[in-house]
Amino acid sequence: MRVLITGAAGFLGSHLCDRFIGEGHEVVGMDNLITGNPDNVAHLFGHERFRFIRHDVTEFIHVEGHLDGVLHFASPASPVDYLELPIQTLKVGSLGTHKTLGVAKAKQARYLLASTSEVYGDPQVHPQPETYWGNVNPVGPRGVYDEAKRFAEAMTMAYHRAHGVDTRIARIFNSYGPRMRPADGRVVSNFIVQALRGEPLTVYGDGSQTRSFCYVDDMVEGIYHLFFSDRVEPVNVGNPDEFSVKELAEVVLEETGSESRVEYRRLPVDDPRVRRPDIGVAGRELGWEPKIVLREGLRKTIPYFRRLVEERNARARTL
């Protein structure tokens, strides 16, 4: 197959490029590098089955040749990014989804939207099944990301119903692993970097809010299975093992061997109290479930951040 992956230089997008290349497919990676990092796909530059295009997907998209698939992963995806880039986040969820769907329609390609568990907002149903419509504050600061993805889902289904585009929607729950940005504001990367630097781990609220963390290899496996499935309606992709943020902090301190303390700060507006996917649909229709538990995933992730921290410290010593 020949596929277009937007957000290719981002965390999940770059791992997805690796997976498709590894399976023998051809990948056109697209990214405007606002939050993406070209180092994430540098190892693919020069590969005969990889081409990189620097482009903003909210503008008209032109890709020469045929495409069998379009996977739309372009978007700021961490609180730091979408709070700092609110309008860009809304545009990539609306205009970017429209443009990428247009490419899929023109090329008669299968389309996969990277949606998010944030469409459930601060959920009143727990765990969250795909049938739950969510509890989102559309005018709150987090609404720029939540509503961008909700609109993207609606647009994707509209193209499926009105134009017959073969669509897939992945509702991605908290994922982590190598290639996350050290300062992207996501809790796993925050805690690991703070622990490695000997800084306090910043826990917002009392730390009782829960999240379900899925290691990147499991996440990419689930997305890959979804792309090749027949499921049109949204599918939760995530790890149902639920941890409080305070529990995560304790595990990170143990796995890094850090003596950092935990520092509590005020809870951000509309921060979800709970988050756990019901992955029954993924199990039944994709034959997928995550295999990597939190401690194992952290042990695969910490060396990546340790190297980044050591490189930064080395540069600082030479200045």
N, C-alpha and C positions, 0 to 999 in steps of 0.2 A: 504494500500500500504506500501511497504518498499522502502525508498528512501535514496540515498547517497547525502549529501549536503557538498560540499567542501567550505572552507572558513567559516566553521560553527561557529568559535569563533569571527568572525568579526561582524561589525555593522549590515549589512543587513542579513548576513548568520544566525546569532543567532536569529533574529526575525523570519526568515523563519523556523528555527527549531521549534520555539514555535508554529507557525501556523500549521505546519504539525502534531506535537504532539497533539495540541489542537483539530484537526479534527479527531483524532483517528488513525493516521498513525504511522508507525515505522520509526525512523530516525537513520541513521548512519552518524554522524558528523565527518568531517575530516578537520584538520588544522595543519600547521607546527608552528603556533604561532609566526611567524616573525612580523606580524602586528596585529594578532588576540589576544584577551584577554580571557583566560579561565574563568574569572569571568562572562563573558557574557552568558556562558552556565552552570555555576556552579549549578544553580537551577535545571538543568536537570540531573545532575549526580545522579545515583541511580534510575532513572526512568526506569521502566521495558521496555519502548519502545524507549529508547535512548541509543546509544552506541557512545563513542567518541574514535577516532583513531588519534593519533598525527603522521602526515605523510606529506611529501613533494610531492605534486601531479605531480611534474616534474619527479619523479621516478616511477618505476613500481607500479601499484596499485593492491592490492589484497583485496577483500572483500568477506568473506565467505557467502554462502547462496544466495538466489535469490534477485534481485533488480527489482523494477517496474519503478524507476525513478532515474536519475542522474541530479543534479542541480549544475552547476559549477560556484561558487561564489568566488573561491580563486583568489586573486590578490591584491597587493597594489593598493589602490584606491584613495589616496589623493596626491596632488602635493608634499607634504613633503616626502611621502613614495616613490613614483615612481621616484622622482629626486634623492633620496638618494640610491634607490635600482633599478637602471635602468636595469641591466642585469637580475636580478631576475624577474622583471616585464615582460620583453620580454620572458623569459623562461616559466613563468606560463601561459602566453597568447598563446604560441606556443606549447611547450612540454606538459604543463599541460592540455591544451585543447585536444591535441592528445591522451594523456593517459586516460582522462576521457571519451572521445568519444569511445575509445577502450573498456572501461568497459561497457558502454551502449550497444555497439554492441554485446559483449560477453554475456551479461545478457538479451539481447533483451528488454532493458529498454528505456523508453522515456527520452529524453535529453533536458535540458534547459540551454542555455548559458546566463550568465549575461554579456551583452555587455554594451555600454555606449553612451551617447550623444556626447562624445568626438570623436566618429567616424566622426562626422560632422565638426570637427576642428573649425576654425574661419569662420562660415558659411556666404555664399553669398546669401543664400536663407533663408527667415525668414517669419513665423516660419518654423521649419524644419520638412518636411514630410519624411516618410521612403523611398520614391523614390529618395531623394537627396543623391548624392554620396559623398558630403563633400568637404572640403577645408583644407587638413591636410599638414603640413610641416613634411615630413618623417624623416628629419635629424635634426630637432630642438630638444631642451631638452624635450619638452612634447611628442615628437614623440614616445618615448619608450612605453608610455601607449596607445596613440591613435592607433599606428600601431599594437601593440600587440592585441588589441581588433578587429581591422579590419581583421587581419590574423585569429583570432579565429572565426570570423563570416564566413570567406571563408572556413575554415577547417570544420566547422559545416555543412555548406551547401554541401560540398564535401562528407561528410559521409552520408548525407541524400540521395544525388543523386547516389553515387557509391555503398553504402552498405544498403540503405533502412532504416537507423536509423531514428526513429521518433523524429524530432528535433523541438525546439522552440528557438527563439532569442529575448531577452528583451533588448531594448536600454534604459537604465536607466538614467533619468535626475536627476539633483541635489536633493538628498534626505537628510533628517535630522531627528533627534530625539534622545531619550535616547540611550546610549551605544556607541555613537561616542566618539572617543578619544579626550581629551581636547586639545592636541597639534598636531592634525593630519593635520593642515593646511587648512582645509575646512572653508569657510567663515562663516557659521553659528556658528560652534563650536568656531572658533576664536573670533568672536564678542561677543558671550555670556560670554566666560571665561574672556576676557579682560574687559568687562563691570562689571562683578561681582568682579573682582580684583581691579577695579578703575584705570585700565591702559588705555592708548589711544587705540582707535579702529583703526587698521591699514587698511586703504583703499588704494588699489593700483591704480595708474592712477588718474583720476579725479572722479572716482566712477560712471561714467555714463554707464559703461558696465552692461549688464543685465543678470539675471539668473532667472530660474523658479524653485521654491523650493517645493518639495513634502514631506509631513510628512510620516514617516516610516510606519504607519498603512495603509495609502492609498497605498503606494508603494508595500507592501507585498500583499495586496489585489489584486492589478493589476497583480503581478507576479504569484500569485496562480491561478487567473482566466486564465492567459495565459498558464500555465502548463497544465490545463485541457481542453484547447481549441483545435481546429483543425488547428490553424494558424501555418504554417511552416515558412513563411517569417518574417523578423524582425518586431517588434512592439515597438513603442515609449511608454514608461511608465513614466509619469511625470505629473506635475501640470502646466497647461498652463498660470496660473497667473504670469505675468512677472514683476519683480522689478529691479530697478537699485541697485547696491551694496551700493550706498549712501543712498537710501531709506531703504534698509535692516538695515543699521547701525542706522538710526533714529528710526526705529521700535524697535530694540533690546534695545536701550537706554531707550525708553519709557517703555517697558515691564519689564526691570530689575530695573528701578528706579535709574539707574546709572547717575552720573554726569561726566562720562568720556568724553573726547573730541575726535574728529576724527583727525587722523594723516595721511597725504597723503604720499605715497611712489611711487617709480618708478614702472611702469607697467611691469610685467614679460614678457619675450619673448613669442610670439604666444598666449597670453592670449585672449580668444574669446571675441569679442565685444558684441555679443548678444547670447542669448540661450533661446529658447522657443519651446516646442514640439507641433507639430500638432498631437492631439490624436484622430483624426477621426476614424482611424482603430481600436483603442482600444475600442472606444464607439460602433462601429458597430459590431465588431467580438467578443469582450469579454464582452460587456455589462457593461463596467467599466468606471468610471470617478472619479477623486479625490473629496473628500467631505470636507476636513479639510483646512480652509484658513490659511494664514501665521500666523496671530496673535494667533489663537487658537493652532496651532502647536507649536509655541514658548512657549505658556503658559504650554504646556505639556512637553516641553523639558527643560526649564530653571531650574525647581526644581532638575532635575538630576544633572546638572552641578553645581548648588548651593551646593548640598550635597558634591560633589567631592572637590570643592574649600574649603568648611568648614573643611572637613576631612584633607585636605592637610595643612591648616592653623593650625589645632589642633596638627598635628604631628610636625610641625615646632616649635610650642611653647614648646613642650616637649623635644626638642633637646638642 
